[in-house]
Amino acid sequence: MYQNARFQQYAVPILSVILGILIGAILMLSFGFNPITGYTAMIKGALFTPFYFGQTLRLMAPLIVIALGFAVANTAGFFNIGVAGQVLVGWFASVSISYVFPELPGFILLPICILAGMAAGAIWAGIAGFLRAYFGTSEVIVTIMLNHTAFHVVNYLIRNVLTENSDSSPRISEAASLRIPFLTTLTDNSTIHGGIFISIIMVFVVWMLINKTTFGFEFRSVGMNPHAADYAGMNAKKNIILAMLLSGALAGLGGAMEGLGNFQNIFTQGAVPTIGFDGMGVALLGASNPLGILFSSFLFSVLKTGGTSMPLVSGAPNEIVDIVIALIIFFVGANYIIRLLLAKTKPVKKKEVA
């Protein structure tokens, strides 16, 4: 039973979460904090007031699509570590377009801004896909370098194109905003926005794409063995580029949600957005499965949003949350440890007595 692949597929992320939370509790105890009080404050702070519940859902929205982007590339056999840079260029492009066409009505301007963010993310990821497909370069190295490039280029453009030597662009127009007044009022003026609905739709779109279409089958085939896929008549180069384009488009969509929904502008960054790396963690915890990503994004959002309440109630520093998240990802990455433990607990069959 314990060797069953499907059982292990679900057991690894669940046990990773449990182990991360347990070790986090041990750390709190060792420094004199009450872990029950700390975790209770976290859950209440994330879910039990309209404002923070809205903030939890707001954070889920970009995490879901960024994680889906990473998962698509991962399914095709690529480690797109550049999602953070793709988020940033998508954020910049979506906000910039809103300034170019300020007079357009919302039902036209908002989709254009969103598509601009997706296109920018796709182009940025497509560079790495093209180089991998035709020159065999490492997508890990290329996307890391593209992260740094995006960081410096976007900061320069904010200061010298969008503004006159300012670190923050003007607020976008209402027509370009993803905010929905009804949701804002319902959640006591949280920054929740319509991106949460887009993200949930994208979960099912990506699931259908990967599991029910020819494209998805070819992505999986290329991911398992690109040479065999080529031999079977699939165009491995085309699928490598397509997978990276789709991955970048989804990451760029996450960036558009940050610009049009959460912050309503763009500002200079001290580093590439950490939400890009959080999205990678969500994808890894969700085993690159779209439905798993939906649940893991909710967990990450609860940890991140509720973690801000921990110091106020229990005194435990909110850095504990980052440690717990890091531990969860560690156990997911080192899943052989959990698989070994599961194997050791396999029940031994009693020998029949003759």
N, C-alpha and C positions, 0 to 999 in steps of 0.2 A: 504493500500500500504506500509506504513512504517513498518508494522509488518511482511512483507514478509521476510522469512529467507534468501533468496538469496540476496535481496536488502541489508539487514543488513550485510551479509558476505562481501560485497564490501564496504559498507558505513563506517564500523568501521575502517579499515586500512587507507582509504582515509582521513577521518576526523581526525584520529590520526596524520597523517602527517601534515595536515593543522594546527591543533591546536599546534603541536610542533613547527612548523615554525613561527606561529604568536606569541607565547610566547617568542620564541627566539628573534624575532624582538622587542618585548616590552622590553626585557632585554637590548638589544643593545641601544635602545632609552634612557632607564633609566640611562645608563652610558655614554651618550653623543655621541654614534656612530650612523651612518646612516645605518639603516638595508637594505635599497635598494642598497646602495653602497656595503655593505658587502655581500649580497646574490648574487648580480651581479658578484662581484669578484669571488665568489665561483663557480658559474656556468661557467664563462669564464675560470677559472683556472682548471676546471675538463674536459671541453669538447672542448674548442676553440683553442687549440694548439695541434699539433700531439703528442708531448711528454706527456703532461698531459692526453690526451685522451687514449694514450697507458697505462699510469699508472692506469687510472680508470678501463680499461678492465682487467689489470693485477690483481688488487685487487678483481674484481668481481669473477675471476676464483675460488680461494679457498673458498670465501664466499658462492658461490652457492653450492658446494659439501658438505661443513660443515653444511650448513643450511639443505640440503637434508638429511644428516645423522640424525640431530636432529629431523627432521620432520618424518622420518620413525619410530624412537622410539616413538615419540609423537602419531603417528597414532595407534601404538600398546598399548598405554596407559602408556608410561614410559617417565619420565623427565630425559633425558640423559644429566645431567649437566657436565659430564666428557668429552665432546667433545674436550675441550682445551687440556687435557692430552693425548687424542687419537691423536690429531693433532701432538703433540710433539713427541710421540713415532713413529708415521708414518714418520715424518720428519727425525728422527734419523735413522730409519731402511733403508729408501730409500737412504740416503746419504752414510750410512755405506756400503751397498751392492755395490755402485759404486766404492768404494776403494778396495773391495775384488776381483772384476773382471775387472780391468782397461783395459785389452787388448781386451775385447769383442767388436764386432761392435755395433754401436748405435741401429740398429733395433732389436738386442737381449738384450743388456744391459739396455736400457731405459725401455722397458716393464717389465723386471725383477725388476728394482728398484721401479717402480710404484707399482707393485704387492706386493713387500716386504713392502712398506709403508702401503698399504691397509690391508695386513695380520697382521701387527703389531697393527694397530688401531682396527681391528676386535678382535684380541685376548684380547687386553686391555679392550674393552667394553664387550667382552664375559664373563669376570670374573664377572662383575656386573650382567649380564644376568643369568649366572648359579646360582649365589647366590640367586637371586630373584626367579628364577623358582623352586629351590629345597629347599630353606630355608626361603623364604618369606622376605628376608632382603630388606631394602629400597635402591632402586637404586640411590636415591639422595645422601644419606650418603656415600654409597660405592664409587660412582664415584667421589665425592668430595675428599675422601681420596686417590683414585687412581690418581687424579690430582696432589696432593702433592707428591705422590710416584714417578710418572713419572718425575716431575720436578727435584727431587733430584737425582734419578737414572741416568737420561740422562746427567745432569751436571757432575756427577761423571765419566760416561763413556767417555764423551768428553775429560775430562782432563787426564784420566788415560788409556784409550784404543785407542781412535782415535788419540790422540796427547800425547806429553810428557809434561804434566802440562801446556798446553796452553788453552786459553779460546775460541779459534776458530780453526776449522778444515781446512785442505787445500781445495782449490777449486776443485770441481769435474771435471772429464774429459769432453771433448766436447761430447763424445759418450753418456754420461748420462744426458746431458742437455736437458731441455724442450724448450730452446730458439730456435727461428726460425729466422735466419739472415734477411730474407726478411721483417718480421714484425718489427724487431729491427730497420732496416734502414728506413722503412716507417714511424715509429713513433719517429724519431730523437733520437735513442739510448735509448728508454725507456726500462723497464724490462718486457714488455709484452712477453708472451710465449704461447706455444701451449696448455697449460692447459685450456685456454678459450674455445677451441673447445671441449675438453673432457667434460668440465662442462656443456656446452649446450646440448651435447649428453646425459649426465647423467640426465638432467632435464626430457627429454622425456622417458628415460629408467625407471626412478623411477615413473613417472606418469603412464606408462603402467603397471608397477609392482603393484602399489597400486590400480589402478582402473580396470585393465583388466585381472588380474590373480587370481588363487586360493589362492596363497600366500597373495596377497593384501587383499582379502576378509577375510582370516583368521586373518591377522593382525588387521584389523578394528574390527572384531568380538571380538577378545581377548581384544582389547582396550576398547570396550564398556562394556563387561561383561565376564571375563575369565571363571567364573563358568558356565555360559550359553553356552559358546563356548565348554567347556569340555563335557557338557551334550549333545551337538549336535554332538559329535564325533570328534571334533577337539582336537588336542594335544596342550593344552595351554602352557605346559612347553617347548615343541619344538619351538613353535612360539615366546615365550618370548626370548629364546636364539637366534633364527634366526634373530629376529628384532634387538636385540642389536649387533649381529655380523655384520649385514648389516650397521647399524648406525655407528659403529666404523670403518668399512672399508671405508665408505665415508669420515668420518673425517680424517682418515689416508691418504686418497687420497689428501685431502686439505693440509696436512702436507708435503706430497711428492711434491706438487706443490710449496710450499714455499722453500723446499730444492733444488729441481732440476730446478726450474724455476726462482724464484725471487732472493734468496740469493746465490744460487750455492754452499752452504756449510752449516754447522751448527755451532752454537756458544752457549756458556753458556747463560742461561736465568736468568733474575732477578725475573721472575714469569712465570707461564704457559702462552703460547701465547694468547694475548688479542683477536686475530682474531677468536679464538674458541668461545669466548663470543659474539663477533660481529656476528658470524654465527648463534648463538642462537637467537639474536635479529632479524636477517634477516628472520629466520624461523617463529618467532612469528608474525612479520609484514605481512609476506606472508600467514598467517593462515595455515601453514604447507602444503600448496598447491604448488606443484612443479612449476607451471606457475607463481603463486604469488611470489614465492621465486626468480624467474628470475628477475622480476621487482623490488622487494624490495632490491635485491643485487645491482642492478644498482643505486638505490637511495642512499644506504649506501656508495657505492663507490664514487659517486659524492660528497656527504657530506664530506667524509674523505679526498679524494684527493683535492677537491676544497677548503676545509677548510684551507689548508696551504697557500692559496693566500690571505685570508681575512686580516691578520695583515698587509701585505705589501701594500694593496690598501686602506682599510677602517680604519685600526688601531685597528679594533675589534679583540680581542684575539681568537685564534683558539679553545680555550676551549669552546667557544659558540657552536661549532659543537657538542662536546660531550654532552653538555646540551640539544641541540635540539634532538639528538638521544635518550638520556635518557627520554626526555619528550614523544617522539613518542612511545617508548616501554611502558612507564607508561600508556599512554592512551589506548594502545592495551591491556595491562594487566587489566586495570580497564575499560574494554569495557562496563560494565554495565552502566557507566556514560553516554556514548554516546548513548547506547540503550534507556536509560531513556529520554534523550533529544529528540531522534527520536520519542519516544512514545508521548511526550508532544506536539510535533509539528504535530501530526496526525490531519488532517482536520476533523472538526466536521460537520456531515451531517445535513443539514437544515431539520426541520420537515415540512412535507407536510401540507399545509393549507387545511382543509376540505372544 
